Amino acid sequence: MEGSLNMSYSLAIDIGGTFTDAVLRGSDGSLTVDKTLTTHHDLLEGFFRGVDLVLTKAGVRPEAVDGVVVHATTVVTNALIERKGQPTALITTKGFRDVLPIRNEHRYEMYDPQIEFAEPLIPRELTLEVDERVLADGSVLRGVDPAEVEALIPLLKARGVVSVAICLINSFRNGANEQAIAEVLRAKAPGLYLSLSSSVAPQIREYPRASTTAINAYTAPITEPYLRGLSAGLEKASVANRPLIMLSSGGVIGAEVAGRNPVRMIESGPAAGALAAAYYAERLGLDRLLSFDMGGTTAKACLIEEKKPLVTGSFEVDRKYRFCEGSGMPLTIPSIDMIEIGAGGGSIASVDELGLLKVGPRSAGSQPGPASYGRGGTDPTVTDADLVLGLLDADNFLGGDMPLDKAAAEAAIDRLAVVLGTSRAQTAGGVYRIVAETMAGAARAHATDRGVDHRGLPLLAFGGAGPVHACAVGELLQSTAVIFPPQASVLSAFGALVTPVRLDLVRSALGRLDDLDWSEVERLLGEMTDEALEALIEAGTASDQVRWSVGADLRYAGQQNEVGINFESDPRQTSDAGMIRQVFETAYFAQYGVNPSHVPIEIVSWRLTAQGPENTFRGAGAPTGAPGEPRSERLIPLWTDAAPAKIYDRASLVEGQVIAGPALIEERETTIVLPPNWNGAVDEFGCITARRRA
């Protein structure tokens, strides 16, 4: 049926490692969802396939989509992992040519003599020097000689360089020399993509800033054409508005701004999931919870405190060892603070050198995928184990549109069982339990590192595989409840629709709190305000609708790491250094349990967040009427002493209905697994909240 003429529609597409999710939201609160396999050879192919599927399912024509169109994508992450970018060069200060290979000399495994690091994106032979110098206070000791820069252009052309990163020492305090180099290159080599560290990551610490700028330069020639193709495709389909792009920091911004700084997009999909968790924390009246997003390739967890996700100023990509901090390439950009916690549905189970069962970090992804996908994969995966255990219905995967090959899954698990000397059911059960233990352990460490007691935190489970494993993880974490929101498998795409337009910016200005130069603070925050306002206006936000918040990163003098704080009001209004001290000392004590009050305090960086109006979307809620009845039941080898699990269609469940485990609650895109001794209750918002029976 054609969509109502009075209905307004918004669209979100989230491209993950295995599936591409689509959500169409009507102004009446209705949601239509669908998903398709991610097309890694051409991500836009999967994007527009998802658009066609969800619009066809809703009976809506493209021109009826007159609200926002939001996109979360893995295009930047894929470019870094696959290393298929075009030749990229780095121009740096004379004497700093080895900044990328030397790194910061941190060894993530102190006693491993064969330690490995990610190879720099830019090789040494494409790292070029100029004889210039900016001092630590921002004054220019030696300017740029344009002739010296011009002399580099023939080498750039001979090597086929298409993008250049410019990262000079101390340019976070003064970017004049970087701008001078850029002016010469724009005039003499106008086809180059240019990334300046003073614009991309104007923060202290040379190696992380150089790494961030190099990543931006490497991915810009990939993301800018991708985003242009996205905009052109939507325009050709008669979609009214230009797309907004989800950022790692938990906001959306215009495609043009995102294209200039692709590093801000790296964690866009997981960030959208964390924003969806914050949305449900607000709706359910929960100040704190732990979001648990398990998809086809990875799983992520995020702490929600005071109904908001925690935000960090740095993270890593392309780690040589997925869970070893320091083994990847650092990025100094604002990002929602998440931890990758183990495995997704496509993670491969194997036997290690000690003869022990392990799961991940290798993943089958969407191509070839798990053995049960029937696309050429033969390795046993988490999805194959779930199918063998009876937790998934081979004939009802994606509502029957993508039936699974149970025989292939059993054969894959059997090959693993032979090596382990265990039965098929024992092997599949071992995979299931190891996944839960791994993810629970990582979540515990993530919370403890941030001074948060995870015990008793409700768990919000989503992603295609999240509801299958959430109760097992929640039990290990001592969660009081496990919450399954509506459309759980596509919640990251939904999260992109409920987050406002937003941009987070950072500028470093190292100085003692007792000697704070408020005129310099005004200058820095003023520059950030102008940049953010321009970006939000481009994304369609009126200037009088922009909300501002200010934060800072501080430390005690002599320390290496900072603590990020947010202010309830702009500190420039009162110029009150005492207020800043109090907020910092409170945050520091909460994290470390001590305050060395005799040590001076330093401000390292200032942070500014510009945000548009909040979205006021309210879903349709749970249906009412007669409680849904189980349509069948089956024995689950995982629970050998339990009765057969009753199987329900989620769409048949009504507000107030209570489901006793063992039970499987199926929807088209995922399955909720309620183990024995668990009950699930449907609330007014359509969420199913599971708790252990006494």
C-alpha positions in Angstrom: 0.0 0.0 0.0 1.4 3.4 -0.9 2.5 5.5 2.1 0.0 8.2 3.4 0.3 11.5 1.6 0.4 13.2 5.0 3.1 10.9 6.4 6.7 12.0 6.8 9.5 9.4 6.5 13.1 9.3 7.6 15.6 6.7 6.6 18.8 5.2 8.2 21.2 2.8 6.6 24.0 1.2 8.8 26.6 -0.8 6.9 28.3 -3.4 9.2 30.9 -6.0 8.6 28.4 -8.7 7.7 25.0 -7.1 7.2 23.7 -3.8 6.0 20.7 -2.7 8.1 17.9 -0.4 6.9 15.3 1.4 9.1 12.4 3.5 7.7 10.7 5.7 10.4 7.2 7.2 9.9 6.1 10.3 11.6 3.4 8.3 13.3 6.1 6.3 15.2 5.9 3.3 12.8 9.2 1.5 12.0 9.9 -0.7 9.0 13.2 -2.6 9.0 15.1 -4.9 6.8 18.7 -6.1 6.3 20.8 -7.5 3.5 24.4 -8.9 3.3 27.1 -6.2 3.1 28.7 -5.9 -0.4 32.3 -5.3 0.4 33.3 -5.0 -3.2 31.0 -1.9 -3.5 29.4 -0.7 -0.3 26.9 1.5 -2.2 25.5 -1.5 -3.9 24.4 -2.9 -0.5 23.3 0.5 0.6 20.8 1.0 -2.2 19.7 -2.6 -2.0 18.8 -2.0 1.6 17.0 1.2 0.6 15.0 -0.7 -2.0 14.1 -3.5 0.4 12.8 -1.4 3.2 10.9 1.0 0.9 9.3 -1.9 -0.9 8.4 -3.6 2.3 6.7 -0.4 3.6 5.0 0.4 0.3 6.7 3.8 0.2 8.2 5.5 -2.9 11.6 7.2 -2.5 10.2 10.7 -3.1 8.1 10.2 0.1 11.3 10.1 2.2 11.2 13.9 3.1 12.8 13.6 6.5 16.5 13.0 7.4 18.6 10.4 5.6 21.3 9.2 8.0 24.2 6.8 7.1 26.6 4.9 9.3 29.3 3.2 7.4 32.4 1.0 7.6 34.0 2.5 4.4 36.8 4.1 6.4 37.5 1.0 8.5 37.6 -1.2 5.4 40.0 1.1 3.7 42.4 0.8 6.7 42.1 -2.9 7.1 42.4 -3.7 3.4 45.2 -1.2 2.7 43.8 -0.6 -0.8 44.3 3.2 -0.6 46.2 5.2 -3.2 49.8 6.4 -2.6 49.8 9.0 0.2 52.7 11.2 1.4 53.6 12.9 4.7 55.3 16.3 4.9 56.9 16.9 8.3 59.5 19.0 10.0 63.1 18.4 9.3 64.4 15.8 11.7 61.0 14.1 12.3 60.9 11.9 9.2 60.6 8.7 11.3 57.7 9.8 13.5 55.4 7.1 12.1 57.7 4.0 12.3 59.3 5.0 15.7 55.8 5.5 17.1 55.8 6.3 20.9 58.2 3.4 21.9 55.4 1.8 23.9 55.5 -2.0 24.0 52.1 -3.5 24.5 53.7 -6.8 25.4 56.8 -5.9 27.4 58.5 -9.4 27.3 57.5 -10.5 23.8 60.6 -10.5 21.7 58.6 -11.0 18.5 56.2 -8.1 19.1 54.4 -6.8 16.0 52.9 -3.4 15.2 50.6 -2.2 12.4 52.7 -1.0 9.4 52.5 2.7 8.9 50.1 3.8 6.1 52.7 6.1 4.7 56.1 4.5 4.0 59.4 6.2 4.9 60.2 6.9 1.2 57.0 9.0 1.0 57.8 10.9 4.2 59.3 14.2 3.2 60.9 17.0 5.3 60.8 20.8 5.2 63.2 23.0 7.2 60.8 25.0 9.4 60.1 25.3 13.1 57.3 26.4 15.3 58.1 26.6 19.0 56.1 25.0 21.9 54.5 28.4 22.7 53.2 28.7 19.1 55.8 31.3 17.9 57.3 30.8 14.5 61.1 30.4 14.8 61.6 29.6 11.1 59.0 30.0 8.4 58.4 27.9 5.3 60.4 28.5 2.1 57.9 28.1 -0.8 60.8 27.0 -3.1 61.6 24.1 -0.8 58.0 22.9 -1.0 57.8 23.3 -4.8 60.9 21.1 -5.0 59.0 18.3 -3.5 56.2 18.3 -6.1 58.1 16.4 -8.9 58.8 13.6 -6.5 55.1 13.5 -5.4 54.0 13.3 -9.1 56.7 10.6 -9.9 55.4 8.4 -7.1 51.8 8.8 -8.1 50.8 10.5 -4.8 47.2 11.6 -4.7 46.9 12.7 -1.1 49.3 14.5 1.3 49.3 14.7 5.1 51.0 17.8 6.5 52.0 17.4 10.2 54.7 19.8 11.6 56.1 19.9 15.1 54.0 22.1 17.5 51.5 23.0 14.8 48.7 22.3 17.2 49.6 25.7 18.8 50.0 27.5 15.5 49.2 26.1 12.1 50.6 29.0 10.0 53.5 26.9 8.5 51.1 24.0 7.6 48.9 26.5 5.9 51.8 27.9 4.0 52.8 24.5 2.7 49.2 23.8 1.7 49.0 27.1 -0.2 52.0 26.1 -2.3 50.6 22.7 -3.1 47.1 24.0 -4.0 48.7 26.4 -6.4 51.3 24.1 -8.0 49.6 20.7 -7.6 45.9 21.5 -7.4 44.7 17.9 -7.8 46.1 16.7 -4.4 44.0 15.9 -1.4 45.4 17.8 1.6 45.1 17.0 5.3 46.5 19.4 7.8 47.1 18.2 11.4 46.2 21.7 12.7 42.7 21.2 11.2 42.3 17.4 11.6 43.7 16.8 15.1 45.2 20.0 16.7 46.3 18.2 19.8 49.5 17.7 21.8 51.6 14.6 21.3 53.4 14.3 18.0 52.9 10.6 17.1 49.2 10.3 17.7 48.6 13.6 15.8 50.7 12.4 12.9 49.0 9.0 12.9 45.5 10.7 12.9 46.5 13.0 10.0 48.0 10.2 8.0 44.8 8.1 8.4 42.7 11.1 7.3 44.9 11.7 4.2 45.0 8.0 3.3 41.2 7.6 3.4 40.1 11.0 2.0 40.5 9.9 -1.7 38.2 6.9 -0.9 35.5 8.5 1.3 35.0 11.7 -0.7 34.0 9.9 -4.0 32.0 7.4 -1.9 30.0 10.2 -0.2 29.6 12.0 -3.6 28.3 8.8 -5.1 25.9 8.3 -2.1 24.5 11.9 -2.5 24.2 11.5 -6.3 22.4 8.1 -5.9 19.9 9.5 -3.4 19.3 12.5 -5.6 18.8 10.2 -8.6 16.2 8.2 -6.6 14.3 11.4 -5.9 15.1 11.4 -2.2 14.5 15.0 -1.0 17.3 15.7 1.4 21.1 15.3 1.3 22.5 12.6 3.6 23.8 13.1 7.1 26.7 11.0 8.2 27.1 9.3 11.6 30.3 10.3 13.5 32.3 8.3 16.0 31.6 11.0 18.7 27.8 10.2 18.6 26.3 12.8 16.3 25.5 13.3 12.7 26.8 15.9 10.3 26.6 16.8 6.6 28.4 14.6 4.1 30.7 17.4 2.9 32.1 18.1 6.4 32.4 14.3 7.0 34.2 13.8 3.7 36.9 16.4 4.6 37.6 14.6 7.9 36.9 10.8 7.3 38.7 9.9 10.6 35.6 11.1 12.4 33.5 8.4 10.7 35.6 5.3 11.7 33.3 4.1 14.6 30.1 5.5 13.1 28.0 2.3 13.3 28.9 1.3 16.9 28.5 4.9 17.9 24.9 4.8 16.6 24.2 1.7 18.7 25.4 3.5 21.8 23.2 6.4 21.1 20.2 4.0 20.7 21.1 2.6 24.1 21.1 6.1 25.6 17.7 6.7 24.0 16.3 3.6 25.7 17.9 4.5 29.0 16.0 7.8 28.9 12.8 6.2 27.9 13.0 3.5 30.5 14.1 5.8 33.3 17.5 4.1 33.8 20.4 6.3 34.8 23.0 3.6 34.1 23.2 0.6 31.9 25.7 -1.4 29.7 25.0 -1.6 26.0 25.9 -4.9 24.4 26.0 -4.8 20.6 26.9 -8.2 18.9 26.7 -8.3 15.2 28.1 -10.6 12.5 31.7 -9.6 12.8 32.4 -8.1 16.2 30.7 -7.2 19.5 30.9 -3.9 21.4 30.0 -2.7 24.9 29.5 0.8 26.1 28.8 2.2 29.5 25.8 4.6 29.7 26.1 6.9 32.7 23.5 9.5 33.6 21.6 8.4 30.4 24.6 9.3 28.2 27.4 7.3 26.7 30.9 7.9 27.9 33.1 9.8 25.4 36.9 9.4 25.0 39.5 11.5 23.2 41.5 8.7 21.6 41.3 5.1 20.4 43.0 2.7 18.0 42.3 1.1 14.6 43.8 -1.9 12.8 45.3 -3.5 15.8 47.7 -6.4 15.1 46.2 -8.0 18.2 42.5 -7.1 18.6 42.5 -6.7 22.3 46.0 -5.3 22.9 46.1 -1.6 23.4 49.1 -0.1 21.6 49.2 -2.7 18.8 47.2 -0.5 16.4 47.3 3.0 14.9 46.2 5.7 17.4 43.6 8.3 16.6 43.1 11.5 18.6 39.5 12.4 17.9 36.4 12.4 20.1 34.7 9.1 20.0 32.1 7.2 22.1 34.1 5.1 24.6 33.5 1.5 23.6 35.3 -1.8 23.9 35.4 -4.5 21.3 34.5 -7.5 23.4 35.2 -10.7 21.6 33.2 -12.2 18.8 30.4 -11.8 16.4 28.2 -14.4 14.7 30.9 -14.9 12.0 33.8 -15.3 14.4 35.7 -18.6 13.7 36.1 -21.3 16.3 39.4 -23.2 16.3 41.9 -25.1 18.4 45.0 -23.3 19.6 48.6 -24.6 19.9 47.7 -25.9 23.4 44.8 -27.9 22.1 42.3 -25.6 23.6 39.1 -24.3 22.0 39.1 -20.6 21.2 36.7 -18.3 19.3 37.9 -15.4 17.2 39.4 -13.0 16.5 39.3 -14.2 12.8 35.9 -13.7 11.3 34.2 -15.2 8.2 32.3 -11.9 7.7 29.7 -11.9 5.0 31.9 -13.4 2.3 32.3 -16.4 2.5 30.5 -16.2 5.8 29.7 -19.0 8.2 29.5 -22.5 6.8 25.7 -22.4 7.2 25.4 -19.5 4.8 26.2 -21.8 1.9 28.5 -19.2 0.3 31.7 -21.2 0.3 32.7 -20.9 4.0 33.8 -24.1 5.7 35.2 -22.9 9.1 33.0 -23.4 12.1 31.6 -20.1 13.5 29.5 -18.8 16.3 26.4 -18.8 14.1 27.1 -22.4 13.1 27.3 -23.4 16.8 24.0 -21.5 17.5 22.3 -23.3 14.7 23.6 -26.8 15.8 22.4 -26.0 19.4 18.9 -25.3 18.1 19.0 -21.6 19.1 18.4 -20.6 15.5 15.8 -21.9 13.0 17.5 -22.8 9.7 14.2 -22.2 7.8 13.3 -18.9 9.5 16.6 -17.0 9.2 15.8 -13.5 8.0 12.2 -14.6 7.9 13.0 -17.5 5.5 14.5 -15.2 2.9 18.0 -16.5 3.7 17.6 -20.2 4.9 20.6 -21.7 6.6 22.3 -24.9 5.7 22.2 -26.9 9.0 24.0 -29.9 7.5 27.0 -27.7 6.6 27.0 -26.2 10.1 27.0 -29.7 11.6 29.8 -30.8 9.4 31.9 -27.7 10.3 31.3 -28.3 14.1 32.0 -32.0 13.7 35.4 -31.4 12.2 36.3 -29.2 15.2 34.8 -31.9 17.6 37.2 -34.5 16.1 40.2 -32.4 16.9 38.9 -31.8 20.5 37.7 -35.3 21.1 34.3 -34.1 22.1 30.7 -34.6 20.8 29.0 -32.3 18.4 26.7 -30.8 21.2 29.6 -30.4 23.6 31.7 -28.6 21.0 28.9 -26.2 20.0 28.1 -25.6 23.6 31.7 -24.9 24.3 31.8 -22.3 21.6 28.6 -20.7 23.1 30.1 -20.5 26.6 33.5 -19.3 25.5 31.9 -16.4 23.6 30.0 -15.4 26.7 33.0 -15.7 29.0 35.3 -13.7 26.7 32.8 -10.9 26.3 31.9 -10.7 30.0 35.6 -10.6 30.9 36.3 -7.8 28.5 33.3 -5.8 29.7 34.4 -6.2 33.4 37.9 -4.9 32.5 36.4 -2.0 30.5 34.2 -0.9 33.4 36.9 -1.4 36.1 39.4 0.7 34.1 36.9 3.6 34.2 36.1 3.3 37.9 32.7 1.8 37.3 31.2 -1.1 39.2 29.5 -3.2 36.6 27.7 -5.5 39.0 24.0 -4.9 38.9 24.0 -2.8 35.7 21.2 -3.7 33.4 22.3 -5.0 30.0 20.7 -3.6 26.8 21.2 -6.3 24.1 21.0 -5.7 20.3 22.6 -6.5 17.0 21.8 -9.7 15.1 23.6 -12.0 17.5 23.3 -10.0 20.7 19.9 -11.3 21.8 21.1 -14.9 21.3 24.0 -14.5 23.7 22.9 -11.7 26.0 21.4 -13.7 29.0 24.6 -15.8 29.2 26.7 -12.6 29.3 24.3 -10.9 31.7 24.5 -13.8 34.1 28.3 -13.7 34.2 28.2 -9.9 34.7 25.6 -10.2 37.5 23.3 -7.9 35.6 19.9 -7.3 37.3 18.1 -7.4 34.0 18.7 -8.0 30.3 16.7 -5.7 28.0 15.7 -6.5 24.4 14.4 -3.4 22.7 12.1 -3.6 19.6 14.0 -4.1 16.3 17.0 -5.1 18.3 19.0 -6.5 15.3 18.9 -3.1 13.5 19.2 -0.9 16.6 22.3 0.9 15.4 20.5 2.1 12.3 17.6 3.2 14.6 20.2 5.0 16.8 21.3 7.1 13.8 17.7 8.4 13.6 17.4 9.5 17.2 20.6 11.3 17.5 20.8 15.1 16.8 23.1 16.9 14.5 26.3 17.3 16.5 30.0 18.1 16.2 32.7 17.6 18.8 36.0 19.6 18.5 39.2 19.6 20.5 42.2 22.0 20.8 45.3 21.5 22.9 46.7 24.4 24.9 49.0 23.1 27.7 49.2 25.3 30.7 48.9 25.5 34.5 45.4 26.0 35.9 46.8 28.6 38.4 48.2 30.7 35.6 45.3 30.3 33.1 45.3 32.8 30.3 41.6 33.5 29.8 42.1 35.5 26.6 43.8 32.4 25.1 40.9 30.3 26.2 38.5 32.7 24.6 40.5 32.6 21.4 40.6 28.8 21.2 36.9 28.3 22.1 35.9 31.1 19.7 37.7 29.4 16.8 36.0 26.1 17.6 32.6 27.8 18.0 32.9 29.3 14.5 34.0 26.0 12.9 31.2 24.0 14.6 28.5 26.6 13.8 29.4 26.5 10.1 29.2 22.7 10.1 25.8 22.6 11.8 24.3 25.2 9.6 25.4 23.2 6.6 23.7 20.2 8.1 20.4 22.1 8.3 20.4 23.4 11.8 19.4 27.0 12.5 22.0 29.0 14.4 19.6 29.9 17.2 18.9 26.2 17.7 22.5 25.2 18.4 23.3 24.1 22.0 26.8 24.4 23.3 28.7 22.6 26.0 32.4 23.0 27.1 34.8 20.4 28.6 38.5 20.0 29.2 41.2 17.4 29.7 43.3 17.9 32.8 46.0 16.1 34.7 48.3 16.7 37.7 51.7 18.1 36.6 54.1 15.3 35.7 51.4 12.8 34.7 51.1 11.3 31.2 47.4 10.7 31.0 44.5 13.2 31.4 41.0 13.0 32.9 38.2 14.4 30.7 35.6 16.6 32.4 32.5 18.4 31.3 31.2 21.7 32.8 27.6 22.4 33.6 28.1 26.0 32.3 30.7 27.7 30.1 33.7 28.5 32.4 34.4 31.7 30.4 31.3 33.3 31.9 32.9 33.5 35.3 36.6 32.8 34.6 36.5 30.7 37.7 39.6 28.4 37.9 38.4 27.2 41.3 35.3 25.7 39.8 37.5 23.9 37.2 39.7 22.5 40.0 36.7 21.2 41.9 35.2 19.4 38.9 38.5 17.8 38.0 39.4 16.7 41.5 35.9 15.1 41.9 36.3 13.2 38.6 39.9 12.2 39.4 38.9 10.8 42.8 36.1 8.8 41.3 38.5 7.1 38.9 41.6 6.7 41.1 40.4 7.0 44.7 43.0 9.6 45.6 43.9 13.3 45.0 47.5 14.4 45.2 46.3 17.9 46.2 49.9 19.2 46.7 50.6 18.8 42.9 49.7 21.6 40.5 47.0 20.9 37.9 47.5 21.3 34.1 44.9 21.9 31.5 46.0 19.9 28.4 43.0 20.4 25.9 39.7 22.3 25.6 36.7 20.5 24.2 33.6 22.0 22.6 30.3 20.2 21.6 27.8 21.9 19.3 24.5 20.1 19.1 21.2 20.7 17.3 17.7 20.1 18.7 16.9 16.7 20.3 14.8 14.3 18.3 11.4 13.7 19.9 10.6 10.4 18.3 8.2 8.1 20.2 7.7 4.6 19.0 4.4 2.9 18.6 4.8 0.8 21.8 3.8 -2.8 22.5 0.5 -4.2 21.2 -2.3 -5.1 23.5 -4.9 -7.8 23.5 -4.7 -11.6 24.0 -1.3 -13.0 24.9 0.6 -14.7 22.2 0.9 -18.5 22.4 3.9 -20.6 21.6 3.8 -22.0 18.0 6.1 -24.9 18.7 8.9 -26.2 20.9 12.2 -28.0 20.6 14.9 -29.5 22.8 18.1 -27.4 23.2 21.2 -29.5 23.7 22.8 -26.6 25.6 20.3 -27.2 28.5 20.4 -31.0 29.0 18.3 -31.1 32.1 15.6 -28.6 31.0 12.3 -29.0 29.3 11.9 -28.3 25.6 12.1 -24.6 24.8 8.8 -23.0 23.7 9.1 -20.9 20.6 7.2 -17.6 20.3 6.8 -15.0 17.5 7.8 -11.7 19.0 5.1 -9.9 17.0 2.4 -11.9 18.9 3.5 -10.8 22.4 1.5 -8.1 24.1 2.1 -5.6 26.9 2.3 -7.2 30.3 2.9 -10.8 28.9 5.5 -12.8 30.8 7.4 -15.6 29.1 9.1 -18.3 31.2 12.3 -19.8 30.0 13.5 -22.0 28.5 12.1 -20.1 25.5 13.1 -18.7 22.1 11.4 -15.5 20.9 11.9 -15.2 17.2 11.6 -12.2 15.0 12.6 -11.8 11.4 16.2 -10.5 12.0 17.2 -12.1 15.3 16.2 -14.5 18.1 15.9 -13.8 21.8 17.2 -16.7 23.9 15.7 -17.1 27.4 17.6 -19.8 29.3 16.0 -22.0 32.0 15.3 -20.0 35.2 14.8 -16.8 33.3 11.5 -14.8 32.7 10.9 -12.2 30.1 8.2 -9.5 30.5 6.9 -7.2 27.8 6.6 -3.5 28.8 4.6 -0.6 27.4 7.4 0.4 25.0 7.7 -3.1 23.4 10.9 -4.0 25.3 11.3 -7.5 26.7 13.1 -7.4 30.0 14.5 -10.7 31.2 15.4 -11.4 34.8 16.5 -14.6 36.6 13.9 -16.3 38.7 14.7 -16.5 42.4 
